[in-house]
Amino acid sequence: MLTTTRKALHSIWMKLNSNKNRIKTRDGSQLKAEPSPKKGQFTFGLRTVPEIKTTGYRLIWLVACSFLLVFILSNYNVKKGVYIQKLENKYYRLMVNGKPYIVKGVCYNPIPIGSNHEYDWWSDPNKPWIVDGKLMKQMGINTIRLYQTHENSNEVKQVIRDLYNLYGIRTLLGDWLGFWEYPCPFYGDKKFQDKVKKQVLEMVSLYKDEPGLLGWILGNENNYSCLGQVNPWSTPEVDLEPDPQKQKKMRAQIYYSFINDISKAVHKIDPDHPVGLGNGELIGLDSANQFCQDVDFVACIIYRGKTFGNLFRSLRMTFDKPILLAEFGADCYDAYLKKEDQNMQAFFLEQQWNQIYENLGDKKNGEGNCLGGTIFEWADEWWKHTQDSPDSWKEHDTGAGWSSGSYYFDIRAEKNMNMNEEWFGIVALSPELENGINKRIPRKAYYVLREFWKKPVIKKARNNKAK
């Protein structure tokens, strides 16, 4: 039997079922189209009728043409591009050219030892992304996240194309939305908004046709500025409000409305890639639910230790959009015992990925709203702890920058400072050069996740407390 769509082969069906066009074979069988039990389709089959002589070549030709037409239509009807599909059970999944796609990614910023964030790795003649891309592919990584593009669009395109053409790795492109501009991001100022929006739309116009592009992420943890925690800003209207909580709500409305405006403009230029809202935790998403419905997914930045807790359920109740864990992970330095601990990092990352898979759209027992994740991060960055001291960028600093009880292995460190910014890579850097770049040394987490992605065995998360 051969099954195809009703609309596409309606004319063939009409011809086959008309008295003068029915085709008879030498053995008395007749080719006839009938409604299929599957709604909206036809089934071609042979039915026995009184023998009428005809040539078999005509039958063979028509059947062959039917098969060819079905093949063409089946490919034609596949929706191209990258999009998010909402299933009948209200679960979500990411689709790339008609096929489900789980984001198995890393945040990527290949800064060499001795340099800081100002280093122009895009122009590095040694092309670190070529070496990294090979290692990524061997691990099973299919996506990188870039927080910001480079001023040289040709170099950005080269990175995207090399990773995709050589290794099949796709790229999520982002924009900081002026978050780190001095003195602060003025999201309530129209001129500032116009400048940021123009910058984003220029990025979209430049890279929307790249085959290796997966989507867009707007901002990172910019929502914290609405709370006055990081890079605070305000407006005269907000300042007139005496209630601090209402001030936060007013700033959130301004910010998320601005993101929604950008998202709508991006969709007009590029309808073939989803737009994500970069957001620290779930903070402010009640306002996003009111003022930012035109984003396609939440790109969540979150550090909760080995479990994300009620994250997926809370998001569905607050802001029913799919979620990409756009920045999460664990460092591999034990600040209490003052030594590297690859086992700790591998344990936390495997537990985190276990929960990501539990909440994918094709799993029955989760929330069905997770699209995957991009681990923070691919390789260590030796400049982060003491950013204003170039000499320290040549040393792998073991100082902790902040504290989190969720990473309980080393929470007993001095002053509970246990999060080591320079040790988050699943690949370590060596001072030894190889092919002109720091030699890459995969850590245990690299191999543990490689095996998990090959054969993911989902274990129900337990809320075990540290002993």
C-alpha positions as CSV (number, residue, x, y, z in Angstrom):
1,M,0.0,0.0,0.0
2,L,1.0,3.6,-0.6
3,T,-0.3,6.4,1.5
4,T,-0.1,10.2,0.9
5,T,-2.0,13.4,1.6
6,R,-5.5,14.1,0.4
7,K,-4.9,17.6,-1.0
8,A,-1.7,16.7,-2.9
9,L,-3.1,13.7,-4.8
10,H,-6.7,14.7,-5.1
11,S,-6.5,15.1,-8.9
12,I,-4.8,11.6,-9.3
13,W,-7.5,10.1,-7.1
14,M,-10.3,11.6,-9.2
15,K,-8.7,10.3,-12.4
16,L,-8.1,6.8,-11.0
17,N,-11.7,6.5,-9.9
18,S,-13.4,7.8,-13.1
19,N,-14.7,5.0,-15.3
20,K,-12.6,5.9,-18.3
21,N,-9.3,6.4,-16.4
22,R,-9.3,3.3,-14.2
23,I,-6.2,1.3,-15.1
24,K,-6.5,-2.4,-15.6
25,T,-3.6,-4.9,-15.5
26,R,-3.2,-8.1,-17.6
27,D,-4.3,-10.3,-14.7
28,G,-7.5,-8.5,-14.1
29,S,-6.5,-6.3,-11.2
30,Q,-7.4,-2.7,-11.2
31,L,-5.5,0.3,-9.5
32,K,-8.0,2.2,-7.4
33,A,-7.7,5.0,-4.8
34,E,-9.8,4.7,-1.6
35,P,-10.0,6.7,1.6
36,S,-7.5,5.6,4.2
37,P,-8.5,4.8,7.7
38,K,-6.1,7.5,8.7
39,K,-7.8,10.9,8.5
40,G,-6.9,13.1,5.6
41,Q,-5.1,10.5,3.5
42,F,-5.7,8.0,0.6
43,T,-4.6,4.5,0.1
44,F,-3.7,3.1,-3.3
45,G,-4.4,-0.6,-3.8
46,L,-5.1,-3.3,-6.4
47,R,-8.7,-4.5,-6.6
48,T,-9.8,-7.6,-8.7
49,V,-12.2,-6.8,-11.5
50,P,-13.2,-8.6,-14.7
51,E,-10.2,-8.9,-17.0
52,I,-9.8,-6.2,-19.5
53,K,-6.6,-6.2,-21.6
54,T,-4.2,-3.2,-21.3
55,T,-0.5,-2.7,-21.3
56,G,1.4,-3.3,-18.0
57,Y,3.9,-0.5,-18.9
58,R,1.2,2.1,-18.3
59,L,0.5,0.7,-14.8
60,I,4.2,0.6,-13.9
61,W,4.7,4.1,-15.2
62,L,1.8,5.5,-13.1
63,V,2.8,3.7,-9.9
64,A,6.4,4.9,-10.3
65,C,5.2,8.4,-10.8
66,S,3.0,8.1,-7.7
67,F,5.9,7.0,-5.6
68,L,8.0,9.9,-7.0
69,L,5.3,12.4,-6.3
70,V,4.9,11.1,-2.7
71,F,8.6,11.4,-2.1
72,I,8.7,15.0,-3.4
73,L,5.6,16.0,-1.4
74,S,6.9,14.4,1.8
75,N,10.1,16.5,1.6
76,Y,8.2,19.6,0.4
77,N,5.7,19.4,3.3
78,V,8.5,19.3,6.0
79,K,8.6,22.6,7.7
80,K,12.1,24.1,7.2
81,G,14.0,26.2,9.7
82,V,14.1,26.1,13.5
83,Y,10.9,26.3,15.5
84,I,9.2,25.2,18.7
85,Q,6.4,22.7,18.4
86,K,3.6,22.6,21.0
87,L,2.2,19.1,21.2
88,E,-1.4,18.1,22.0
89,N,-0.5,17.5,25.6
90,K,0.9,21.0,25.8
91,Y,4.4,19.8,26.0
92,Y,7.1,21.5,23.9
93,R,10.0,20.4,21.7
94,L,12.5,22.1,19.5
95,M,12.4,21.2,15.8
96,V,15.1,21.7,13.2
97,N,14.0,21.1,9.6
98,G,11.1,18.9,10.8
99,K,13.1,16.8,13.2
100,P,13.2,16.9,17.1
101,Y,16.4,18.6,18.4
102,I,17.7,18.4,22.0
103,V,20.1,21.1,22.7
104,K,23.3,19.5,24.1
105,G,25.5,22.5,24.3
106,V,28.1,24.6,26.0
107,C,28.7,28.3,26.6
108,Y,31.8,29.1,24.5
109,N,34.4,31.8,25.1
110,P,37.9,30.4,24.3
111,I,40.1,32.9,26.1
112,P,43.8,31.7,26.2
113,I,45.9,31.7,29.4
114,G,47.3,35.2,30.0
115,S,44.5,37.1,28.3
116,N,41.1,38.4,29.5
117,H,37.7,39.0,28.0
118,E,39.0,41.7,25.6
119,Y,41.0,39.1,23.7
120,D,39.9,38.9,20.1
121,W,39.7,35.1,19.7
122,W,37.6,35.5,16.5
123,S,40.7,36.7,14.7
124,D,43.0,34.1,16.1
125,P,44.9,32.6,13.1
126,N,45.1,29.3,15.0
127,K,41.3,29.0,15.0
128,P,40.7,27.5,18.4
129,W,37.1,26.6,17.5
130,I,38.4,24.1,15.0
131,V,40.3,22.1,17.7
132,D,37.4,22.6,20.2
133,G,34.8,21.7,17.6
134,K,36.4,18.3,17.0
135,L,36.5,17.6,20.7
136,M,32.9,18.7,21.1
137,K,31.7,16.5,18.3
138,Q,33.4,13.5,19.9
139,M,31.6,14.3,23.1
140,G,28.2,14.6,21.5
141,I,27.8,18.4,21.8
142,N,25.6,19.8,19.0
143,T,25.3,23.5,20.1
144,I,27.4,26.4,21.3
145,R,26.1,29.6,22.9
146,L,27.8,32.9,22.2
147,Y,26.9,35.7,24.5
148,Q,27.7,38.5,22.0
149,T,28.9,38.7,18.3
150,H,32.0,40.4,17.0
151,E,32.3,43.6,15.1
152,N,33.7,41.8,12.1
153,S,30.7,39.9,10.7
154,N,32.9,37.9,8.3
155,E,34.8,36.4,11.2
156,V,31.6,35.5,13.0
157,K,30.2,33.8,9.9
158,Q,33.5,31.9,9.6
159,V,33.1,30.5,13.1
160,I,29.5,29.6,12.6
161,R,30.2,27.9,9.2
162,D,33.3,26.0,10.4
163,L,31.6,24.5,13.4
164,Y,28.5,23.6,11.3
165,N,30.1,22.4,8.1
166,L,32.9,20.4,9.8
167,Y,31.1,19.1,12.9
168,G,27.4,19.7,12.5
169,I,27.4,22.0,15.6
170,R,24.9,24.8,15.6
171,T,25.2,28.3,17.2
172,L,22.9,30.3,19.5
173,L,23.7,34.0,19.1
174,G,23.1,36.5,21.8
175,D,23.3,40.2,22.7
176,W,24.0,41.7,26.1
177,L,21.4,44.5,25.4
178,G,23.8,47.1,26.6
179,F,23.8,45.6,30.1
180,W,27.5,46.2,30.7
181,E,27.7,49.7,29.3
182,Y,28.9,52.5,31.6
183,P,27.4,53.8,33.8
184,C,24.3,51.6,33.6
185,P,21.7,50.3,31.1
186,F,19.0,53.0,30.8
187,Y,16.1,50.7,29.8
188,G,13.6,53.4,30.5
189,D,15.3,55.8,28.0
190,K,14.0,55.8,24.5
191,K,17.3,56.7,22.9
192,F,19.0,53.9,24.7
193,Q,16.3,51.5,23.7
194,D,16.5,52.5,20.0
195,K,20.3,52.0,20.1
196,V,20.1,48.6,21.6
197,K,17.2,47.5,19.3
198,K,19.1,48.7,16.2
199,Q,22.2,46.7,17.3
200,V,20.1,43.5,17.8
201,L,18.3,43.9,14.4
202,E,21.6,44.4,12.6
203,M,22.9,41.2,14.1
204,V,19.7,39.3,13.0
205,S,20.0,40.7,9.5
206,L,23.6,39.7,9.2
207,Y,23.3,36.1,10.4
208,K,19.7,34.9,9.9
209,D,20.6,33.0,6.7
210,E,23.5,31.1,8.2
211,P,22.6,27.3,8.0
212,G,24.4,26.7,11.3
213,L,22.3,29.2,13.3
214,L,20.0,27.7,15.9
215,G,18.4,30.8,17.4
216,W,18.7,34.1,19.3
217,I,19.0,34.9,23.0
218,L,18.3,38.4,24.2
219,G,20.2,39.4,27.3
220,N,21.5,37.2,30.1
221,E,20.7,38.2,33.7
222,N,19.5,41.7,32.8
223,N,16.4,41.2,34.9
224,Y,18.4,41.7,38.0
225,S,18.8,45.3,37.1
226,C,15.1,45.8,37.7
227,L,15.6,44.8,41.3
228,G,18.5,47.2,41.7
229,Q,20.9,44.3,42.4
230,V,23.2,44.6,39.4
231,N,23.6,47.7,37.2
232,P,20.6,49.5,38.7
233,W,18.6,52.0,36.6
234,S,15.5,54.0,37.1
235,T,13.2,56.7,35.5
236,P,11.7,59.9,36.9
237,E,8.3,58.2,37.0
238,V,9.7,55.2,39.0
239,D,11.5,57.5,41.4
240,L,8.2,59.2,42.3
241,E,6.8,55.9,43.5
242,P,7.5,55.7,47.3
243,D,6.9,51.9,47.5
244,P,10.2,50.0,46.6
245,Q,8.3,46.9,45.6
246,K,6.1,48.8,43.2
247,Q,9.2,50.5,41.8
248,K,10.6,47.0,41.0
249,K,7.3,46.1,39.2
250,M,7.4,49.3,37.2
251,R,11.0,48.7,36.1
252,A,10.1,45.1,35.2
253,Q,7.2,46.3,33.1
254,I,9.5,48.7,31.2
255,Y,12.2,46.1,30.7
256,Y,10.0,43.1,29.6
257,S,7.9,45.4,27.3
258,F,11.2,46.5,25.7
259,I,12.3,42.8,25.2
260,N,8.9,42.0,23.7
261,D,9.2,44.9,21.2
262,I,12.6,43.6,20.1
263,S,11.3,40.1,19.8
264,K,8.5,41.1,17.5
265,A,10.9,43.0,15.3
266,V,13.2,40.0,15.2
267,H,10.4,37.8,14.1
268,K,9.5,40.1,11.2
269,I,13.1,40.0,9.9
270,D,13.7,36.3,10.7
271,P,10.6,34.0,11.1
272,D,12.8,30.9,10.8
273,H,14.6,31.0,14.2
274,P,13.2,31.2,17.8
275,V,13.9,34.1,20.1
276,G,14.8,33.4,23.7
277,L,14.6,35.7,26.8
278,G,17.8,35.5,28.8
279,N,16.7,35.6,32.4
280,G,18.4,35.0,35.8
281,E,16.4,32.3,37.6
282,L,12.6,32.8,37.3
283,I,12.7,36.3,38.8
284,G,10.4,38.7,37.1
285,L,8.7,36.2,34.9
286,D,5.3,37.1,36.3
287,S,5.8,40.4,34.6
288,A,7.1,38.7,31.5
289,N,3.8,36.8,31.4
290,Q,2.0,40.1,31.1
291,F,4.3,42.1,28.9
292,C,6.6,39.7,27.0
293,Q,4.5,37.0,25.3
294,D,6.2,37.3,21.9
295,V,9.4,35.5,23.0
296,D,9.5,31.9,22.1
297,F,11.4,30.4,25.0
298,V,13.1,31.3,28.3
299,A,16.9,31.1,28.3
300,C,17.4,30.5,32.0
301,I,20.6,31.2,33.9
302,I,20.5,29.1,37.1
303,Y,22.9,27.6,39.7
304,R,21.0,25.3,42.0
305,G,23.4,22.5,42.6
306,K,22.6,19.0,41.6
307,T,18.9,19.6,41.2
308,F,16.8,22.3,39.6
309,G,14.1,21.7,42.2
310,N,10.6,22.9,41.1
311,L,12.0,25.0,38.2
312,F,10.1,23.3,35.4
313,R,6.7,23.2,37.2
314,S,7.1,26.8,38.5
315,L,7.8,28.1,35.0
316,R,4.8,26.4,33.6
317,M,2.6,27.9,36.3
318,T,4.2,31.4,36.0
319,F,5.1,31.9,32.3
320,D,4.1,28.9,30.1
321,K,7.0,29.0,27.7
322,P,9.5,26.2,27.0
323,I,12.8,26.6,28.8
324,L,16.4,26.3,27.7
325,L,18.9,26.0,30.5
326,A,21.2,28.6,28.9
327,E,23.8,28.8,31.7
328,F,24.3,26.2,34.5
329,G,27.0,24.0,35.7
330,A,29.5,23.2,38.5
331,D,33.1,24.1,39.1
332,C,35.7,21.4,39.7
333,Y,37.7,23.0,42.6
334,D,37.0,21.9,46.2
335,A,37.4,25.2,48.1
336,Y,37.3,23.4,51.4
337,L,40.0,20.8,50.7
338,K,41.8,23.2,48.4
339,K,42.3,20.8,45.5
340,E,40.8,20.0,42.1
341,D,37.8,17.6,42.4
342,Q,36.7,16.3,39.0
343,N,34.4,13.7,40.6
344,M,32.4,16.5,42.2
345,Q,31.9,18.4,39.0
346,A,31.0,15.3,37.0
347,F,28.5,14.2,39.7
348,F,26.7,17.5,39.7
349,L,26.6,17.8,35.9
350,E,25.2,14.3,35.4
351,Q,22.5,14.9,37.9
352,Q,21.6,18.2,36.2
353,W,21.4,16.6,32.8
354,N,19.3,13.8,34.2
355,Q,16.7,16.3,35.3
356,I,16.9,18.1,31.9
357,Y,16.1,14.8,30.1
358,E,13.3,14.0,32.6
359,N,11.5,17.2,31.5
360,L,11.9,17.0,27.7
361,G,8.8,17.1,25.6
362,D,8.9,13.4,24.8
363,K,9.0,12.2,28.4
364,K,5.7,11.4,30.1
365,N,6.6,11.9,33.8
366,G,8.1,15.4,33.6
367,E,6.8,18.8,32.8
368,G,7.6,18.5,29.1
369,N,8.8,22.1,28.7
370,C,12.6,21.7,28.5
371,L,14.5,22.1,25.3
372,G,18.0,21.1,26.6
373,G,20.9,23.1,27.9
374,T,24.2,24.9,27.4
375,I,26.7,24.1,30.2
376,F,28.8,26.9,31.7
377,E,31.3,26.3,30.3
378,W,33.5,24.7,27.7
379,A,37.0,25.7,28.9
380,D,38.4,27.4,32.0
381,E,39.0,31.1,31.9
382,W,42.1,32.1,33.9
383,W,41.4,35.8,34.1
384,K,38.1,35.9,36.0
385,H,39.0,36.0,39.7
386,T,41.3,39.0,39.6
387,Q,40.2,40.8,36.5
388,D,42.2,44.0,37.1
389,S,45.6,42.2,37.5
390,P,47.1,41.0,34.2
391,D,49.9,39.1,36.0
392,S,47.3,36.9,37.6
393,W,45.8,35.9,34.3
394,K,48.8,33.6,33.9
395,E,48.0,31.7,37.1
396,H,45.1,29.4,37.7
397,D,43.6,31.3,40.7
398,T,41.9,29.1,43.3
399,G,40.1,32.0,45.1
400,A,36.3,31.7,45.3
401,G,34.1,34.5,44.1
402,W,30.8,33.7,45.7
403,S,29.0,31.2,47.9
404,S,26.3,28.7,47.2
405,G,25.0,26.1,49.7
406,S,23.5,24.1,46.8
407,Y,27.0,23.0,46.0
408,Y,27.4,21.4,49.4
409,F,30.6,19.4,48.9
410,D,32.8,22.4,49.8
411,I,30.4,24.7,51.5
412,R,32.5,24.4,54.7
413,A,35.2,26.5,53.0
414,E,36.3,29.7,54.8
415,K,33.4,32.1,55.0
416,N,31.5,29.5,52.9
417,M,33.1,30.9,49.7
418,N,33.0,27.9,47.5
419,M,32.3,28.9,43.9
420,N,35.5,29.2,41.8
421,E,34.9,31.2,38.6
422,E,38.1,30.0,36.9
423,W,37.3,26.3,37.3
424,F,34.0,25.8,35.5
425,G,35.3,24.3,32.3
426,I,34.6,20.7,31.4
427,V,37.9,21.1,29.5
428,A,41.0,22.3,31.3
429,L,43.7,24.5,29.7
430,S,47.4,23.6,29.8
431,P,50.2,26.2,29.5
432,E,51.6,23.8,26.9
433,L,50.8,24.9,23.4
434,E,49.4,22.5,20.8
435,N,48.7,23.7,17.3
436,G,49.3,27.3,18.5
437,I,46.7,27.2,21.3
438,N,46.6,26.0,24.9
439,K,46.4,22.3,25.0
440,R,42.9,21.1,25.8
441,I,42.5,18.4,28.6
442,P,39.0,17.0,28.9
443,R,37.9,16.5,32.5
444,K,35.9,13.6,33.9
445,A,32.6,15.4,33.3
446,Y,33.4,15.4,29.6
447,Y,33.4,11.6,29.5
448,V,30.5,11.1,31.9
449,L,28.2,13.3,29.8
450,R,29.4,11.7,26.6
451,E,28.2,8.4,27.9
452,F,25.0,9.8,29.3
453,W,24.1,11.4,26.0
454,K,24.7,8.1,24.2
455,K,22.4,6.1,26.5
456,P,20.5,8.5,28.8
457,V,19.1,6.5,31.8
458,I,16.8,8.9,33.7
459,K,16.9,8.5,37.4
460,K,14.2,10.1,39.5
461,A,15.7,13.1,41.3
462,R,15.9,12.8,45.1
463,N,16.1,15.7,47.4
464,N,18.9,14.3,49.5
465,K,20.5,16.6,51.9
466,A,24.2,16.8,52.4
467,K,25.5,14.8,55.4
